[in-house]
Amino acid sequence: MMTSSYLWPVAHHRDAPERLLLRDALGTWVLWFGDGTDLAEMPDDLARWILTRPEMVMLGADLVWFEHSSLPVGSEQS
């Protein structure tokens, strides 16, 4: 369960930039699918593995924190 409504975007998927890997203020990793569904919490080891995948693009360390309700929602892809 997420305790913070502000999130820091760490990386996005190369082919679907609305899909984000984020952290909350407590350091919990969450995945945003970009389709309006709830955030998916994940263990630290899984998040770090996802970050090593070639399809993930790291975002700069100087990005601002975003309110959960302002995360992007992309169009459906087949």
Biopython code that builds the backbone (N, CA, C, O; Angstrom):
import numpy as np
from Bio.PDB.StructureBuilder import StructureBuilder

atoms = [
    (1, "MET", "N", (0.833, -1.187, 0.000)),
    (1, "MET", "CA", (0.000, 0.000, 0.000)),
    (1, "MET", "C", (0.874, 1.245, 0.000)),
    (1, "MET", "O", (1.785, 1.373, 0.817)),
    (2, "MET", "N", (0.596, 2.145, -0.904)),
    (2, "MET", "CA", (1.377, 3.363, -1.018)),
    (2, "MET", "C", (0.961, 4.369, 0.043)),
    (2, "MET", "O", (-0.227, 4.593, 0.273)),
    (3, "THR", "N", (1.970, 4.981, 0.694)),
    (3, "THR", "CA", (1.660, 5.946, 1.740)),
    (3, "THR", "C", (1.869, 7.383, 1.294)),
    (3, "THR", "O", (1.462, 8.310, 1.995)),
    (4, "SER", "N", (2.485, 7.585, 0.156)),
    (4, "SER", "CA", (2.762, 8.928, -0.338)),
    (4, "SER", "C", (2.073, 9.126, -1.682)),
    (4, "SER", "O", (2.015, 8.208, -2.500)),
    (5, "SER", "N", (1.553, 10.328, -1.905)),
    (5, "SER", "CA", (0.921, 10.572, -3.201)),
    (5, "SER", "C", (1.893, 11.201, -4.190)),
    (5, "SER", "O", (1.546, 11.386, -5.357)),
    (6, "TYR", "N", (3.121, 11.537, -3.741)),
    (6, "TYR", "CA", (4.120, 12.107, -4.635)),
    (6, "TYR", "C", (5.122, 11.044, -5.043)),
    (6, "TYR", "O", (5.568, 10.244, -4.221)),
    (7, "LEU", "N", (5.470, 11.045, -6.327)),
    (7, "LEU", "CA", (6.333, 10.014, -6.883)),
    (7, "LEU", "C", (7.456, 10.627, -7.704)),
    (7, "LEU", "O", (7.294, 11.673, -8.331)),
    (8, "TRP", "N", (8.604, 9.946, -7.685)),
    (8, "TRP", "CA", (9.770, 10.370, -8.449)),
    (8, "TRP", "C", (9.965, 9.394, -9.606)),
    (8, "TRP", "O", (10.209, 8.210, -9.372)),
    (9, "PRO", "N", (9.861, 9.872, -10.862)),
    (9, "PRO", "CA", (10.071, 8.987, -12.010)),
    (9, "PRO", "C", (11.555, 8.658, -12.176)),
    (9, "PRO", "O", (12.391, 9.559, -12.242)),
    (10, "VAL", "N", (11.876, 7.378, -12.242)),
    (10, "VAL", "CA", (13.262, 6.926, -12.349)),
    (10, "VAL", "C", (13.585, 6.495, -13.778)),
    (10, "VAL", "O", (14.669, 6.790, -14.281)),
    (11, "ALA", "N", (12.661, 5.804, -14.432)),
    (11, "ALA", "CA", (12.891, 5.308, -15.795)),
    (11, "ALA", "C", (11.551, 5.126, -16.496)),
    (11, "ALA", "O", (10.502, 5.037, -15.859)),
    (12, "HIS", "N", (11.614, 5.072, -17.828)),
    (12, "HIS", "CA", (10.413, 4.773, -18.607)),
    (12, "HIS", "C", (10.746, 3.741, -19.667)),
    (12, "HIS", "O", (11.912, 3.533, -20.001)),
    (13, "HIS", "N", (9.721, 3.101, -20.191)),
    (13, "HIS", "CA", (9.886, 2.093, -21.235)),
    (13, "HIS", "C", (10.155, 2.802, -22.561)),
    (13, "HIS", "O", (9.475, 3.770, -22.902)),
    (14, "ARG", "N", (11.136, 2.325, -23.296)),
    (14, "ARG", "CA", (11.549, 2.954, -24.555)),
    (14, "ARG", "C", (10.408, 3.045, -25.565)),
    (14, "ARG", "O", (10.257, 4.072, -26.227)),
    (15, "ASP", "N", (9.610, 2.000, -25.694)),
    (15, "ASP", "CA", (8.549, 1.966, -26.702)),
    (15, "ASP", "C", (7.201, 2.458, -26.194)),
    (15, "ASP", "O", (6.284, 2.675, -26.986)),
    (16, "ALA", "N", (7.071, 2.634, -24.904)),
    (16, "ALA", "CA", (5.817, 3.108, -24.297)),
    (16, "ALA", "C", (6.178, 4.066, -23.159)),
    (16, "ALA", "O", (6.127, 3.683, -21.990)),
    (17, "PRO", "N", (6.542, 5.303, -23.492)),
    (17, "PRO", "CA", (7.065, 6.229, -22.477)),
    (17, "PRO", "C", (6.097, 6.566, -21.349)),
    (17, "PRO", "O", (6.517, 7.119, -20.332)),
    (18, "GLU", "N", (4.811, 6.247, -21.500)),
    (18, "GLU", "CA", (3.879, 6.489, -20.395)),
    (18, "GLU", "C", (4.014, 5.416, -19.307)),
    (18, "GLU", "O", (3.458, 5.572, -18.220)),
    (19, "ARG", "N", (4.739, 4.341, -19.585)),
    (19, "ARG", "CA", (4.992, 3.295, -18.584)),
    (19, "ARG", "C", (6.235, 3.691, -17.795)),
    (19, "ARG", "O", (7.334, 3.782, -18.343)),
    (20, "LEU", "N", (6.041, 3.923, -16.512)),
    (20, "LEU", "CA", (7.103, 4.471, -15.676)),
    (20, "LEU", "C", (7.444, 3.569, -14.501)),
    (20, "LEU", "O", (6.579, 2.900, -13.936)),
    (21, "LEU", "N", (8.724, 3.565, -14.146)),
    (21, "LEU", "CA", (9.178, 2.980, -12.892)),
    (21, "LEU", "C", (9.464, 4.157, -11.974)),
    (21, "LEU", "O", (10.266, 5.030, -12.308)),
    (22, "LEU", "N", (8.813, 4.183, -10.822)),
    (22, "LEU", "CA", (8.890, 5.329, -9.920)),
    (22, "LEU", "C", (9.232, 4.884, -8.505)),
    (22, "LEU", "O", (9.174, 3.700, -8.174)),
    (23, "ARG", "N", (9.593, 5.877, -7.668)),
    (23, "ARG", "CA", (9.785, 5.641, -6.233)),
    (23, "ARG", "C", (8.950, 6.644, -5.473)),
    (23, "ARG", "O", (8.746, 7.773, -5.920)),
    (24, "ASP", "N", (8.466, 6.219, -4.315)),
    (24, "ASP", "CA", (7.750, 7.171, -3.472)),
    (24, "ASP", "C", (8.716, 7.736, -2.425)),
    (24, "ASP", "O", (9.898, 7.393, -2.424)),
    (25, "ALA", "N", (8.224, 8.584, -1.552)),
    (25, "ALA", "CA", (9.066, 9.264, -0.569)),
    (25, "ALA", "C", (9.725, 8.298, 0.416)),
    (25, "ALA", "O", (10.745, 8.633, 1.018)),
    (26, "LEU", "N", (9.159, 7.118, 0.584)),
    (26, "LEU", "CA", (9.728, 6.115, 1.489)),
    (26, "LEU", "C", (10.703, 5.180, 0.779)),
    (26, "LEU", "O", (11.285, 4.296, 1.408)),
    (27, "GLY", "N", (10.886, 5.371, -0.535)),
    (27, "GLY", "CA", (11.797, 4.531, -1.299)),
    (27, "GLY", "C", (11.163, 3.290, -1.888)),
    (27, "GLY", "O", (11.866, 2.440, -2.435)),
    (28, "THR", "N", (9.853, 3.167, -1.787)),
    (28, "THR", "CA", (9.146, 2.021, -2.357)),
    (28, "THR", "C", (9.101, 2.154, -3.872)),
    (28, "THR", "O", (8.770, 3.217, -4.397)),
    (29, "TRP", "N", (9.433, 1.079, -4.569)),
    (29, "TRP", "CA", (9.366, 1.060, -6.025)),
    (29, "TRP", "C", (7.942, 0.768, -6.463)),
    (29, "TRP", "O", (7.275, -0.098, -5.898)),
    (30, "VAL", "N", (7.476, 1.499, -7.477)),
    (30, "VAL", "CA", (6.153, 1.257, -8.043)),
    (30, "VAL", "C", (6.231, 1.329, -9.563)),
    (30, "VAL", "O", (7.062, 2.039, -10.130)),
    (31, "LEU", "N", (5.358, 0.589, -10.195)),
    (31, "LEU", "CA", (5.280, 0.568, -11.649)),
    (31, "LEU", "C", (3.963, 1.192, -12.068)),
    (31, "LEU", "O", (2.904, 0.841, -11.549)),
    (32, "TRP", "N", (4.036, 2.117, -13.008)),
    (32, "TRP", "CA", (2.857, 2.779, -13.575)),
    (32, "TRP", "C", (2.739, 2.280, -15.001)),
    (32, "TRP", "O", (3.653, 2.467, -15.804)),
    (33, "PHE", "N", (1.612, 1.641, -15.323)),
    (33, "PHE", "CA", (1.426, 1.068, -16.655)),
    (33, "PHE", "C", (0.951, 2.089, -17.680)),
    (33, "PHE", "O", (0.972, 1.813, -18.879)),
    (34, "GLY", "N", (0.526, 3.258, -17.229)),
    (34, "GLY", "CA", (0.105, 4.301, -18.154)),
    (34, "GLY", "C", (-1.279, 4.112, -18.721)),
    (34, "GLY", "O", (-1.641, 4.759, -19.704)),
    (35, "ASP", "N", (-2.069, 3.227, -18.114)),
    (35, "ASP", "CA", (-3.414, 2.975, -18.633)),
    (35, "ASP", "C", (-4.506, 3.353, -17.636)),
    (35, "ASP", "O", (-5.675, 3.022, -17.831)),
    (36, "GLY", "N", (-4.124, 4.038, -16.581)),
    (36, "GLY", "CA", (-5.098, 4.472, -15.591)),
    (36, "GLY", "C", (-5.352, 3.475, -14.478)),
    (36, "GLY", "O", (-6.109, 3.769, -13.553)),
    (37, "THR", "N", (-4.728, 2.284, -14.546)),
    (37, "THR", "CA", (-4.888, 1.314, -13.462)),
    (37, "THR", "C", (-4.026, 1.731, -12.275)),
    (37, "THR", "O", (-3.193, 2.632, -12.381)),
    (38, "ASP", "N", (-4.238, 1.066, -11.149)),
    (38, "ASP", "CA", (-3.483, 1.388, -9.940)),
    (38, "ASP", "C", (-1.997, 1.116, -10.130)),
    (38, "ASP", "O", (-1.594, 0.321, -10.980)),
    (39, "LEU", "N", (-1.200, 1.790, -9.323)),
    (39, "LEU", "CA", (0.231, 1.536, -9.284)),
    (39, "LEU", "C", (0.481, 0.129, -8.756)),
    (39, "LEU", "O", (-0.279, -0.381, -7.933)),
    (40, "ALA", "N", (1.551, -0.490, -9.235)),
    (40, "ALA", "CA", (1.924, -1.828, -8.776)),
    (40, "ALA", "C", (3.228, -1.728, -7.991)),
    (40, "ALA", "O", (4.275, -1.407, -8.553)),
    (41, "GLU", "N", (3.161, -2.006, -6.680)),
    (41, "GLU", "CA", (4.376, -2.015, -5.864)),
    (41, "GLU", "C", (5.206, -3.232, -6.222)),
    (41, "GLU", "O", (4.676, -4.266, -6.629)),
    (42, "MET", "N", (6.536, -3.094, -6.062)),
    (42, "MET", "CA", (7.400, -4.224, -6.364)),
    (42, "MET", "C", (8.601, -4.244, -5.436)),
    (42, "MET", "O", (9.005, -3.207, -4.910)),
    (43, "PRO", "N", (9.172, -5.426, -5.236)),
    (43, "PRO", "CA", (10.353, -5.549, -4.388)),
    (43, "PRO", "C", (11.551, -4.836, -5.018)),
    (43, "PRO", "O", (11.626, -4.667, -6.236)),
    (44, "ASP", "N", (12.473, -4.429, -4.169)),
    (44, "ASP", "CA", (13.671, -3.715, -4.603)),
    (44, "ASP", "C", (14.453, -4.504, -5.655)),
    (44, "ASP", "O", (14.882, -3.933, -6.657)),
    (45, "ASP", "N", (14.641, -5.796, -5.443)),
    (45, "ASP", "CA", (15.413, -6.622, -6.387)),
    (45, "ASP", "C", (14.781, -6.652, -7.772)),
    (45, "ASP", "O", (15.488, -6.579, -8.777)),
    (46, "LEU", "N", (13.474, -6.757, -7.834)),
    (46, "LEU", "CA", (12.782, -6.778, -9.123)),
    (46, "LEU", "C", (12.908, -5.429, -9.829)),
    (46, "LEU", "O", (13.139, -5.383, -11.037)),
    (47, "ALA", "N", (12.759, -4.345, -9.097)),
    (47, "ALA", "CA", (12.889, -3.012, -9.694)),
    (47, "ALA", "C", (14.295, -2.801, -10.249)),
    (47, "ALA", "O", (14.459, -2.271, -11.348)),
    (48, "ARG", "N", (15.293, -3.210, -9.499)),
    (48, "ARG", "CA", (16.682, -3.056, -9.976)),
    (48, "ARG", "C", (16.936, -3.917, -11.216)),
    (48, "ARG", "O", (17.676, -3.502, -12.108)),
    (49, "TRP", "N", (16.337, -5.100, -11.285)),
    (49, "TRP", "CA", (16.471, -5.932, -12.475)),
    (49, "TRP", "C", (15.803, -5.256, -13.671)),
    (49, "TRP", "O", (16.365, -5.232, -14.766)),
    (50, "ILE", "N", (14.615, -4.713, -13.466)),
    (50, "ILE", "CA", (13.918, -4.008, -14.549)),
    (50, "ILE", "C", (14.782, -2.871, -15.081)),
    (50, "ILE", "O", (14.815, -2.626, -16.287)),
    (51, "LEU", "N", (15.480, -2.175, -14.188)),
    (51, "LEU", "CA", (16.336, -1.063, -14.613)),
    (51, "LEU", "C", (17.499, -1.514, -15.486)),
    (51, "LEU", "O", (18.047, -0.703, -16.233)),
    (52, "THR", "N", (17.890, -2.775, -15.415)),
    (52, "THR", "CA", (18.994, -3.269, -16.248)),
    (52, "THR", "C", (18.538, -3.661, -17.647)),
    (52, "THR", "O", (19.371, -3.891, -18.523)),
    (53, "ARG", "N", (17.243, -3.739, -17.867)),
    (53, "ARG", "CA", (16.708, -4.148, -19.162)),
    (53, "ARG", "C", (17.010, -3.085, -20.220)),
    (53, "ARG", "O", (16.908, -1.891, -19.938)),
    (54, "PRO", "N", (17.381, -3.508, -21.438)),
    (54, "PRO", "CA", (17.741, -2.546, -22.489)),
    (54, "PRO", "C", (16.582, -1.662, -22.942)),
    (54, "PRO", "O", (16.810, -0.578, -23.478)),
    (55, "GLU", "N", (15.342, -2.110, -22.735)),
    (55, "GLU", "CA", (14.202, -1.301, -23.170)),
    (55, "GLU", "C", (13.843, -0.192, -22.179)),
    (55, "GLU", "O", (12.956, 0.617, -22.450)),
    (56, "MET", "N", (14.524, -0.153, -21.040)),
    (56, "MET", "CA", (14.258, 0.895, -20.049)),
    (56, "MET", "C", (15.206, 2.072, -20.263)),
    (56, "MET", "O", (16.402, 1.887, -20.482)),
    (57, "VAL", "N", (14.666, 3.264, -20.197)),
    (57, "VAL", "CA", (15.442, 4.494, -20.371)),
    (57, "VAL", "C", (15.471, 5.219, -19.035)),
    (57, "VAL", "O", (14.430, 5.595, -18.495)),
    (58, "MET", "N", (16.675, 5.412, -18.508)),
    (58, "MET", "CA", (16.823, 6.122, -17.240)),
    (58, "MET", "C", (16.504, 7.602, -17.442)),
    (58, "MET", "O", (16.879, 8.203, -18.449)),
    (59, "LEU", "N", (15.818, 8.161, -16.480)),
    (59, "LEU", "CA", (15.518, 9.588, -16.487)),
    (59, "LEU", "C", (16.535, 10.278, -15.585)),
    (59, "LEU", "O", (17.112, 9.634, -14.709)),
    (60, "GLY", "N", (16.761, 11.545, -15.778)),
    (60, "GLY", "CA", (17.768, 12.261, -15.001)),
    (60, "GLY", "C", (17.463, 12.305, -13.517)),
    (60, "GLY", "O", (16.309, 12.199, -13.103)),
    (61, "ALA", "N", (18.503, 12.462, -12.726)),
    (61, "ALA", "CA", (18.348, 12.527, -11.270)),
    (61, "ALA", "C", (17.711, 13.834, -10.816)),
    (61, "ALA", "O", (17.249, 13.931, -9.679)),
    (62, "ASP", "N", (17.680, 14.824, -11.673)),
    (62, "ASP", "CA", (17.170, 16.140, -11.291)),
    (62, "ASP", "C", (15.695, 16.340, -11.614)),
    (62, "ASP", "O", (15.217, 17.474, -11.629)),
    (63, "LEU", "N", (14.972, 15.264, -11.869)),
    (63, "LEU", "CA", (13.552, 15.398, -12.179)),
    (63, "LEU", "C", (12.755, 15.745, -10.932)),
    (63, "LEU", "O", (13.151, 15.420, -9.812)),
    (64, "VAL", "N", (11.656, 16.392, -11.139)),
    (64, "VAL", "CA", (10.790, 16.771, -10.027)),
    (64, "VAL", "C", (9.906, 15.600, -9.615)),
    (64, "VAL", "O", (9.780, 14.619, -10.347)),
    (65, "TRP", "N", (9.306, 15.710, -8.455)),
    (65, "TRP", "CA", (8.347, 14.729, -7.968)),
    (65, "TRP", "C", (6.985, 15.083, -8.534)),
    (65, "TRP", "O", (6.653, 16.259, -8.683)),
    (66, "PHE", "N", (6.200, 14.068, -8.849)),
    (66, "PHE", "CA", (4.874, 14.283, -9.421)),
    (66, "PHE", "C", (3.800, 13.757, -8.481)),
    (66, "PHE", "O", (3.999, 12.769, -7.774)),
    (67, "GLU", "N", (2.675, 14.426, -8.486)),
    (67, "GLU", "CA", (1.510, 13.950, -7.745)),
    (67, "GLU", "C", (0.936, 12.760, -8.498)),
    (67, "GLU", "O", (0.847, 12.784, -9.726)),
    (68, "HIS", "N", (0.552, 11.736, -7.783)),
    (68, "HIS", "CA", (0.051, 10.504, -8.398)),
    (68, "HIS", "C", (-1.037, 10.777, -9.431)),
    (68, "HIS", "O", (-1.046, 10.152, -10.491)),
    (69, "SER", "N", (-1.940, 11.686, -9.147)),
    (69, "SER", "CA", (-3.057, 11.954, -10.065)),
    (69, "SER", "C", (-2.621, 12.620, -11.365)),
    (69, "SER", "O", (-3.411, 12.696, -12.306)),
    (70, "SER", "N", (-1.375, 13.108, -11.438)),
    (70, "SER", "CA", (-0.915, 13.788, -12.650)),
    (70, "SER", "C", (-0.075, 12.892, -13.560)),
    (70, "SER", "O", (0.459, 13.374, -14.559)),
    (71, "LEU", "N", (0.057, 11.601, -13.243)),
    (71, "LEU", "CA", (0.839, 10.697, -14.090)),
    (71, "LEU", "C", (0.176, 10.543, -15.455)),
    (71, "LEU", "O", (-1.051, 10.563, -15.555)),
    (72, "PRO", "N", (0.991, 10.389, -16.516)),
    (72, "PRO", "CA", (0.428, 10.313, -17.870)),
    (72, "PRO", "C", (-0.343, 9.025, -18.124)),
    (72, "PRO", "O", (-0.011, 7.964, -17.595)),
    (73, "VAL", "N", (-1.364, 9.143, -18.936)),
    (73, "VAL", "CA", (-2.138, 7.983, -19.384)),
    (73, "VAL", "C", (-2.056, 7.971, -20.899)),
    (73, "VAL", "O", (-2.486, 8.918, -21.557)),
    (74, "GLY", "N", (-1.498, 6.888, -21.462)),
    (74, "GLY", "CA", (-1.328, 6.790, -22.902)),
    (74, "GLY", "C", (-2.519, 6.156, -23.576)),
    (74, "GLY", "O", (-3.453, 5.685, -22.927)),
    (75, "SER", "N", (-2.465, 6.156, -24.891)),
    (75, "SER", "CA", (-3.529, 5.505, -25.663)),
    (75, "SER", "C", (-3.275, 4.006, -25.680)),
    (75, "SER", "O", (-2.140, 3.561, -25.511)),
    (76, "GLU", "N", (-4.334, 3.229, -25.883)),
    (76, "GLU", "CA", (-4.197, 1.771, -25.943)),
    (76, "GLU", "C", (-3.439, 1.380, -27.195)),
    (76, "GLU", "O", (-3.654, 1.931, -28.274)),
    (77, "GLN", "N", (-2.539, 0.407, -27.027)),
    (77, "GLN", "CA", (-1.790, -0.115, -28.163)),
    (77, "GLN", "C", (-2.123, -1.584, -28.314)),
    (77, "GLN", "O", (-2.383, -2.268, -27.325)),
    (78, "SER", "N", (-2.116, -2.073, -29.540)),
    (78, "SER", "CA", (-2.395, -3.498, -29.748)),
    (78, "SER", "C", (-1.124, -4.282, -29.882)),
    (78, "SER", "O", (-1.165, -5.499, -30.063)),
]
sb = StructureBuilder()
sb.init_structure("model")
sb.init_model(0)
sb.init_chain("A")
sb.init_seg("    ")
for serial, (resi, resn, name, xyz) in enumerate(atoms, 1):
    if name == "N":
        sb.init_residue(resn, " ", resi, " ")
    sb.init_atom(name, np.array(xyz, "f"), 0.0, 1.0, " ", f" {name:<3s}", serial, name[0])
structure = sb.get_structure()
